Amino acid sequence: MGTDVTAEGDAGDGRPSRNELIALAVIVAAAAAIRIVQGSTQSLFGDEFWTYVGATRHDLSGVLDWVRSDQEITPPLVTILSWASVKLGDPTVMVRLPSMLAGIALIPVLFELGRRTFGPRVGLIAALLATLNPYLIWYSVEARAYSLALLLVALSTLSLLIAMERRGVWWWAAYAVFSCAAMYTHYTAAFALLAQFVWVALVDRSALKAALIANAVAALAFLPWVPALLDDFDSPTQKSLEFLAPFTFDNVVSFTAAWAFGLPSGFRAFWGTAGELMLALGFAVALVALAQRSRQAGRLPVLMSPRGRYLLLFVMLAMAAPVGAAVTSIVGNSMFLPRNLVTSAAGLSMVMAIVLASGARPLRWVALALVAGTLAVGTVMTFEARWQRPQFEEMAAFIDGSAGSHDVVVSLPGLRTGGPPPPGFPPAQALTVYSEEPHAWFLSIQPDDLPAILEAAQGHRLILAGDVYSVGLARTALGLEGTEPSTRVDYDSVVPTIIEVYERPMPDGSGMAG
């Protein structure tokens, strides 16, 4: 029986065919539509408000001051780009523009990585998987550094491969620039960059000197930020991750699964048993197809030189962030979170595409249909409110329509911090950012705030708004347990939120103030 010579056709640096470009254009258009719609319709949430606060500073020096402060523990590049992009329109949307563009640009970069190493079929499958992966969709519309860091790592990898093929100084320079930019975007890029360098040392000693020089230049360019990096590692914000995500076996398993295919809220919660089984079945069929291909050919072409060394690169990239985050969490502060694994997502997409593309026909097509079909269902699910960010814009509109200028709004959206949100907590601004009417706002329920809240609420409405956990803290702190709100509105999202309205009579019992 005849077999293919390669897994998916000839790889190389020739121009893509017309049909390949058409297929890629369709995939990129789908990725753009998904990311633009979600990025422009979902409210900002959680850590995005740290970027928003920095990006809405008046000048660049203010942006850098913010990024260097204890409030922010991420390098400056994405905040600087967001600072520029918010000048183009609505800042609550434009602050996401760098992430959205990076998420879209990642798709053709993955295609080119796959095409150059394993052929166009792997490139197209990798692009398709990344387009439909709920994890990558989420972070492509997150106003943080993750999407841009992933793109820069992918571009660094592509530049490295071309530089090793052509030995051109300009490609080595591009490799250095993208590597340095990745480090100025997110510190976890270091894990993938280290994996790249180790791979060069393993497979091509003749390129090691050039790779070493390029990395040295990138390191020198990053030196000015090293003092800020050391401050970030010692920031109190780092310590909070120990509470939010302790480094435990259960968290490692669940966070790794969420990184592969899920959402930050979890893998099993998103997919359910049926989705888990479909994904597992798809990859099981792919492995059977690989075994069948090996029997037919007497070998597995995907493991033959030079493809074997490229497979090693992508496996190392896929493992770099999980292994690096695990080691860092063992020796220092816990940092093993789905978002901190993002710089390995390109490597993982490539490995999955290689596995799906390299088996015998027709089973490989069955496997691809199962995996891609399941991911397509997941993509549709990401448009449901329960899998999106909290609806802060809708909540603010409700408050504006039902509360007067003297009514008290205790706004406590944000993260579970183990207690009342501290003063100046950026996520607490979620409702004030979207509100267009004046109200008596309180953004904290620290003990010193309670008397002022209760006094201001006398004779007026008292509105508690935020995530269920924080509103529960406020209800207890303000002595409202057992009191029935006059109005309660629930909002579905990955973090359920509520609004509770309490009527507060005047001290003499005469009713609400006019």
Secondary structure, DSSP 4 states (H G I P E B T S, - for coil): ----SSSSS--SSSPPPHHHHHHHHHHHHHHHHHHHHHHHHSPP-TTHHHHHHHHTSSSHHHHHHHHHSTT--S-SHHHHHHHHHGGGS-HHHHTTHHHHHHHHHHHHHHHHHHHHHT-HHHHHHHHHHHHH-HHHHHHHT-SSSHHHHHHHHHHHHHHHHHHHHH--HHHHHHHHHHHHHHHTT-TTHHHHHHHHHHHHHHH-GGGHHHHHHHHHHHHHHHGGGHHHHHHHHT-HHHHHHHHHS---HHHHHHHHHHHHHSBTTBSHHHHHHHHHHHHHHHHHHHHHHHHHHHHHHSS-GGGSTTHHHHHHHHHHHHHHHHHHHHHHHHHSS----GGGGGGGHHHHHHHHHHHHHSS-TTHHHHHHHHHHHHHHHHHHHTTSGGGS---HHHHHHHHHHH--TTSEEEEE-S---SSSPPTT-GGGGHHHHH--S--EEE----GGGHHHHHHHHTTSEEEEEEEHHHHHHHHHHTT-TTPPPSEEEEE-SSS-EEEEEEE---TTS--S--
